[in-house]
Structures are given as structure tokens and as C-alpha cells.
Amino acid sequence: MDPFLKSALAAANAAAEEILRYYRGDFEVELKSDQTPVTVADRRAEEIIRGILLAEFPAHGFFGEESGKQQADAEYLWLVDPIDGTKSFVGGYGMFSTQIALMHRGRLVLGVSSAPAANEIAWATRGAGAVMDGSPVSVSSKTRLSEASVSTGNLQSMARSGQWAGLGKIFAQVNRTRGYGDYYHYHRLAAGQLDAVIESDVNILDIAALSVIVEEAGGIFTDLEGRAPGLGTTSVLAAVPGLHRQLLDILNE
């Protein structure tokens, strides 16, 4: 196994054990400066992940949701959100995950997405395909909007933009719409059970690992303007190849 992937999976599994110790338990919830919640589970999970990764790769940089950037100009940079979906974690329902990605000279090359409450884990490295719970996965072959299932999440900024009208046109044409959000709809896209995901108001730590997984499963993953994911990404259009361009064009008419 790729040594980077081996360490990332070990870090994700160790973090999952710690997170589940607190899940549905008694813990304090604090609000960060951006008014998003944080708990001891977030902080402890990130400490565990950082400890495992930097013990193996001390020259690597680290960018964590709770601890910020360390050696951000290093050749390799780990991107980590220990609990993506803290509101779900606090609320006691399982739509949260641990996201671990590796960037090499600005290109995302590895992703691990672990959903401990659902006992589901997906991962991918460049050129090696995507795996979920030990089995290879791939996106669907849909090409018609009328047959497509589309999921959305975090649409606040889109609602204030010119793309809101395009989203309405998409909804009017597709077969099914859902609002799964967080890791869940990306896992379903990678597994061929959903055909597109549209989001705004995200940050790179939310979606870095998921972008590698979706692309290695055969999908296309960009922002809402069609740009590849990077440190400044704030929106997502992820879809099967037969639908991505159609969706992108409608959103940007």
C-alpha cells in the first residue's frame, strides 16, 4: 500500500475511535469566531491525526480545521477536517465525517473520507481508482438530465447569485433532487448511486479528499465556474462525465 495512504487510513481510524467516544455523550460546545461549533472531539481528533501523519512525515506541512496552517509552503501539505459536519455530530445524527487529503505541489493526490457513525470509509490515490469499504467504486454512466439524480447542500451564497436561476432550471429537468449534504452525497456519487452534487459555501478542507475520491471513481469535480479544486475553492459542481458540462452550462447561462 502507498505509505501516504497507509498513514492516512491509520490516522482516520484512530480519529474515528476518539470521535465515537464522545458521540451522543456529554461534552461542551463552543462557537468559533465564524459562529460554527467546535467540541473537544474535533480538537482531540485533529491532534491524533496530526500526530500520526507528522510522526511519519515530519517534513510535510499540515493545514487543519482547528489548528490552522503549519509549514504550508512544504512540498507536501496535509489538509484535514477532523469532523466535517460538527453540527450533525453535536445534534446526535451521523451525517459527519473525517476528511484527510494530501496535496503535492498544489495538486491533490490522495483522499480519505471516514464516516465513523455510518461505519463507512472511502479513499483514493491518483491513478489507483477509488475504494469504498474495501471494494472499488465508479460513477454512473448517465448522460441525460431527465434520468439524473442531483443532490445539493450549502446553497446560501448561490441563492444570492445569478446561478440561482440556473439551479432552478436544473431542478425542473432532472429526475430526482435531494439535499444530502456533507460527505454523504459525494460517497453516493462515487458509488454510482447519485449523478451530481452542487454546493456553495464550502472550503477546501470540506471537499479536498472527496474531490480525489470522486475523480478517481471517474467523475468530474470542479467549482461552479468549472475550475479545478484548490486552496481557495468555495463551491462545487461534481458530476458524472456525461452530465458535468450540461450542468455547468446551465448554471452559467
C-alpha positions in Angstrom: 0.0 0.0 0.0 1.1 3.5 -0.7 2.8 4.7 2.5 0.9 8.0 2.4 -2.4 6.2 2.1 -1.4 3.7 4.8 -0.7 6.5 7.3 -3.8 8.5 6.3 -6.0 5.4 6.9 -4.4 4.7 10.2 -5.0 8.4 11.2 -8.6 8.2 10.1 -9.3 5.0 12.0 -7.6 6.3 15.2 -9.6 9.5 14.9 -12.8 7.5 14.5 -12.3 5.7 17.7 -11.8 9.0 19.6 -14.8 10.7 17.9 -17.1 7.8 18.8 -16.1 8.0 22.4 -17.8 11.4 22.5 -20.6 10.9 20.0 -24.0 11.3 21.7 -22.2 11.9 25.0 -21.9 14.8 27.4 -19.5 17.5 26.1 -19.3 21.3 25.8 -19.9 23.1 22.5 -18.1 26.3 21.8 -18.6 28.8 19.0 -15.6 29.8 16.9 -15.3 33.4 15.5 -17.2 32.4 12.4 -20.1 31.1 14.6 -19.5 27.5 13.7 -19.4 25.0 16.6 -16.3 23.1 17.9 -16.0 20.4 20.5 -13.3 18.6 22.4 -13.9 15.7 19.9 -12.9 18.0 17.0 -9.7 19.1 18.7 -8.7 15.7 20.0 -9.3 14.0 16.6 -7.2 16.6 14.9 -4.4 16.2 17.4 -4.4 12.4 16.8 -4.4 12.8 13.0 -1.6 15.4 13.1 0.5 13.3 15.5 0.3 10.2 13.3 0.9 12.0 10.0 3.8 14.2 11.1 5.5 11.4 13.0 5.7 9.5 9.7 6.4 12.6 7.5 7.9 15.3 9.6 8.9 17.5 6.6 5.3 17.7 5.4 3.1 20.7 6.0 -0.3 20.5 7.9 -3.5 22.5 7.4 -6.1 21.6 10.0 -9.6 23.0 10.6 -8.8 23.6 14.2 -5.1 24.3 14.3 -4.5 26.2 11.1 -1.5 26.0 8.8 1.9 24.7 9.7 4.7 24.7 7.0 2.1 25.5 4.4 4.8 26.0 1.8 6.1 22.5 2.1 6.3 20.2 -0.9 3.6 18.0 0.6 0.6 19.5 2.5 -1.9 17.5 4.5 -5.4 19.0 4.6 -7.6 17.8 7.5 -11.1 18.4 8.8 -11.4 16.2 11.8 -15.2 16.4 12.0 -16.7 17.8 8.9 -20.4 18.3 10.0 -19.9 19.2 13.6 -23.5 20.5 13.8 -24.6 16.9 12.9 -22.2 15.5 15.4 -23.5 17.8 18.2 -27.1 17.0 17.1 -26.5 13.3 17.6 -27.1 12.2 14.0 -24.4 10.6 11.8 -24.0 12.9 8.9 -20.4 13.8 9.8 -17.0 12.6 8.6 -13.3 12.9 9.0 -11.6 14.3 5.9 -7.9 13.8 5.2 -6.3 14.8 1.9 -2.7 15.2 0.7 -1.6 18.0 -1.7 1.7 17.7 -3.6 2.9 21.0 -5.1 -0.6 22.3 -5.3 -2.2 19.2 -6.7 -4.5 17.0 -4.6 -3.2 13.4 -4.8 -4.8 11.5 -2.0 -8.1 11.5 -0.2 -9.6 9.6 2.8 -13.2 10.2 3.9 -14.3 8.4 7.0 -17.8 8.4 8.4 -17.5 6.7 11.7 -21.1 6.8 12.8 -22.1 5.2 9.5 -19.2 2.8 9.6 -18.3 3.8 6.0 -14.9 4.8 4.7 -13.8 5.8 1.1 -10.3 6.5 -0.2 -8.4 7.1 -3.4 -4.9 7.9 -4.7 -4.1 9.4 -8.1 -4.1 6.7 -10.8 -5.2 3.9 -8.5 -9.0 4.3 -8.5 -11.5 4.8 -5.7 -12.4 2.4 -3.0 -15.3 2.3 -0.5 -15.3 -0.2 2.4 -12.7 -2.3 0.6 -14.3 -2.5 -2.8 -13.7 -0.4 -6.0 -16.4 2.1 -6.9 -17.2 4.0 -10.0 -19.7 6.7 -11.0 -22.7 6.1 -13.2 -22.9 6.4 -16.9 -25.9 8.7 -17.1 -25.9 11.3 -19.9 -29.5 12.7 -19.8 -30.6 15.2 -17.3 -34.1 13.7 -17.4 -32.6 10.5 -15.8 -30.3 12.2 -13.3 -30.4 12.4 -9.6 -28.9 15.6 -8.2 -28.1 16.5 -4.5 -27.4 19.9 -3.1 -26.0 21.4 0.0 -24.8 24.8 1.5 -26.6 27.0 -1.1 -26.7 30.3 0.8 -24.3 32.2 -1.5 -25.8 30.6 -4.6 -29.2 31.9 -3.5 -27.7 35.5 -3.8 -26.1 34.9 -7.1 -27.1 34.7 -10.8 -26.6 31.0 -10.7 -29.7 30.5 -8.5 -31.9 30.8 -11.7 -29.8 28.1 -13.3 -30.2 25.8 -10.4 -34.0 26.2 -10.8 -33.7 25.2 -14.5 -31.7 22.1 -13.5 -34.3 21.1 -10.9 -37.0 21.4 -13.5 -35.3 19.0 -15.8 -33.8 16.2 -13.7 -35.4 13.0 -12.5 -34.8 13.4 -8.8 -33.4 16.1 -6.3 -32.1 15.5 -2.9 -30.2 17.6 -0.2 -28.0 15.0 1.4 -25.1 17.4 2.2 -21.7 16.8 3.8 -19.7 13.7 2.9 -22.8 11.6 2.1 -23.7 12.8 -1.3 -20.1 12.6 -2.6 -19.9 9.0 -1.4 -23.1 8.2 -3.2 -21.8 9.9 -6.4 -18.6 8.0 -6.3 -20.5 4.7 -5.8 -22.8 5.4 -8.8 -25.9 5.9 -6.7 -26.2 9.7 -7.5 -25.2 11.6 -10.6 -24.3 15.1 -9.5 -23.6 17.3 -6.4 -24.0 21.1 -6.3 -22.8 23.2 -3.4 -21.7 26.6 -2.4 -20.3 28.0 0.9 -17.7 25.3 1.3 -14.0 25.4 2.0 -11.2 23.3 0.7 -10.9 21.2 3.9 -14.5 20.1 3.4 -14.0 18.8 -0.1 -10.3 18.1 -0.8 -10.4 14.4 0.0 -13.8 14.0 -1.6 -12.6 15.6 -4.9 -9.9 12.9 -5.3 -12.3 10.1 -4.5 -14.9 11.3 -7.0 -12.4 11.9 -9.7 -10.7 8.5 -9.2 -14.2 7.0 -9.4 -14.5 8.5 -12.8 -16.3 11.7 -12.0 -15.5 15.4 -12.7 -15.0 17.7 -9.8 -14.8 21.5 -10.2 -16.2 24.6 -8.7 -19.3 26.2 -10.0 -17.3 28.1 -12.7 -15.6 24.9 -13.9 -12.2 25.4 -12.1 -10.2 22.6 -10.5 -10.2 22.4 -6.7 -7.5 24.5 -4.9 -6.9 26.1 -1.6 -9.3 28.9 -2.4 -12.2 26.8 -3.6 -15.6 27.7 -2.1 -18.1 25.9 -4.3 -18.6 22.5 -6.0 -20.1 21.0 -9.2 -19.3 17.3 -9.1 -20.9 15.1 -11.6 -20.6 12.1 -13.9 -18.8 12.9 -17.2 -21.9 12.7 -19.3 -23.6 15.5 -17.3 -21.0 17.8 -15.9 -20.7 20.1 -19.0 -24.5 20.3 -19.3 -24.9 21.3 -15.7 -22.1 23.8 -15.8 -23.5 25.5 -18.9 -27.0 25.8 -17.4 -25.6 27.3 -14.1 -23.6 29.9 -16.0 -26.0 30.9 -18.8 
